[in-house]
Amino acid sequence: MPVITWEGGALTTQQKKELILKLSQTAAEITNVPMQFHSVLIREQPDENLGSAGESVLELKARLAKAKP
């Protein structure tokens, strides 16, 4: 049973539903393994636990909010 893991920031219930569906559909198309056999694991992380280029997502969001007119 294939497992697809997505790790990132918080998602709404609707976003999770769509992500699970589309990841399962795409994996089934590529692998020829029926969609029903794919499991999707969503791991949500707080913004301070994610980072890129030396800053957390929390810091990045704050910086971008200041830059908006």
N, C-alpha and C positions, 0 to 999 in steps of 0.2 A: 504494500500500500504506500504510494508516494506521499511524502509530506512536503508542503511548500510553506516556508516560514517567511513572514513579512514582519520587519521590525522598524518602528518609526514612532512618530508623534501620535497624539490622541486623534481618534477618528469618531465620527458620528455612527450611529447604528446603521443608517442608510449607506454610508461609505463602506463600512465593514461588509455589509450584505453584497454590495456591488463588487468589491475587491475579491471576496470569496468566489463569487460566480465567475468573474472574468478570468481570474488566475486558474481556476479549475477548468474552464472551457479551453483556454489557450494551451494549458499543459496537456489536456486530452487530445487536442488537435495535433500538437507537435509529437507526442509520444505514442499515439495510437492506443493509449490506455484509457478505458472508459472514464468519463468524468466522475462517476460514482465512487471510483477507487481512490481519488485524490482527496487528501485532507489538507486544510489550510489552517495554519496556526498564526494568529495575530498577536504580536507582543507590543503593547503600547509603552512608550517611555516618556517620562516628563521631559520638557524642553531643556532643563538643566542637565539631563543625562545624555543629550545628543549634541554633537558638535562637528564643525568642519572648519578647516583653515584657521585653527587656533582659537575659535570662539564657540561658545555654546549656542544652541538654537535660541535660548532665552535671550542671550546678549545680542544675537543677530536681529531678532525681532524688535528689541528695544532700539537698536541703532537705526533700523529701517523706519521705525515709527517716527523717530526724531527727524529723519530726512524728508518725510512727506510734507508737502506744502499745506 
